[in-house]
Amino acid sequence: MGSPNGTATIKDVARRAGVAVGTVSHYLNGTAPVAEKTAQRVQRAIERLGFRIHMGARSLRSRRTYSVGLVLPNISNPFYAEIARAVEDALWEQGVQTVLCDSYQDPEREWAHLEGLASRRVDGILLIRSERGAPAAQVDGLGVPVVYVDRAGEGRHSVTSDNRCGGQLAARHLASLGHRRIGVLAGESAVKNVRQRLQGFRAELTRHRVALRERDLLCGPQAIELGYRVDELLAGPDRPTAVFATNDIVAIGAWRRLIEVGARVPEDVSLVGFDDIEMSRLLVPPLTTVRQDKEAMGREAAALLLGLLGGEGRPPAPLLIPPVLVVRGSTAVARGSPEAVAAPMSGRPASHIEKEVGSS
């Protein structure tokens, strides 16, 4: 029999399952082990009675809201959307709700979101900072556990890709195909991720004795408009035979512009991106790119934050997720190179083939 107002209570569940109220509480909150058969009886009772946890009362008892804020710079960017999906899935599996906030790359809006989440007493925050977001010391003052995602916070808990390694993978691939004149479409160097990708790219080219000329480097905001400027790289003599873009959105802009000016990919220009967003495999030919494991990044960040909330005292340190080079149809052996002689079938690989090359 339920409570007088028709809403089942924890006592009703305990009575229906034939267990103590404390056993039901332990089952619901995970505060103590419950035998499997007992747990099954409790779950059946919950379902039959239509019992729902009162989150307000639960929060008062546990001093937790079972909610986590996720602040990101642009939800319309597929890269951030894929991370958000992984975060939401990971938190949902643990009974935690995600409160999503979009800063639109606006530092003031980002800070307002952070303050709002703290005032609403979320248990913690997962933060993908905008390019000019608040310094980590200011974020610390919110008094809420924070894990930085994608863009590390210096000396703070962070989960990011190994961006330097990713740049190395891209350069190694193009150099191994015989490309000696390589252009780069790079985001602003003030962004640490971009800077690290360029550092890795330059270092690997140097190892292969390939020079990156300053005139072959174009920098700007990591948006599709930067990709449209690819024809500037191809305007002069001795033009690049390959282009590396520091994210896939820029690479897609370059791909579109190359089509417009009549350049063939990869016969005239090989093209490599960075991120491996879902759209990259839909291009014709599909884009060769450096895959960031967005699923792992989101899940590891969620697990790290939940661990901190559960009392894990791990010291702040960056967790680096290794990238993978995904070779598709947008890269080919450079014409006239020694590699082209050794490999006469220098056209594009079959578009449905996806060869993954790790960092080892």
Buried (B, 14 or more C-beta within 10 A) or exposed (E): EBEEEEEBBBEBBBBBBEBEEEBBBBBBBEEEEBEEEBBEBBEEBBEEBEBEEEEEEBBEEEEBBBBBBBBBBBBEBBBBBBBBEBBBBBBEEEEBBBBEBBBEBBBEBBBEBBEBBBEEEBBBBBBBBBBEBBEBEEBEEBEBBBBBBBBBBEEBBBBBBBBBBBBBBBBBBBBEBBBBBBBBBBBBEEBBBBBBBBBBBBEBBEEEEBEBEEEBBBBBEBBBEBBBBBBBBBEEEEBBBBBBBBBBBBBBBBBBBBEEEEBEBBEBBBBBBBBBBEEBBEBEBBBBBBBBBBBBBBBBBBBBBBBBBEEEEEEBEBBBBBBBBBBBBBBBBBEEBEBBEEEEEBEBBEBEEBEEBEBE
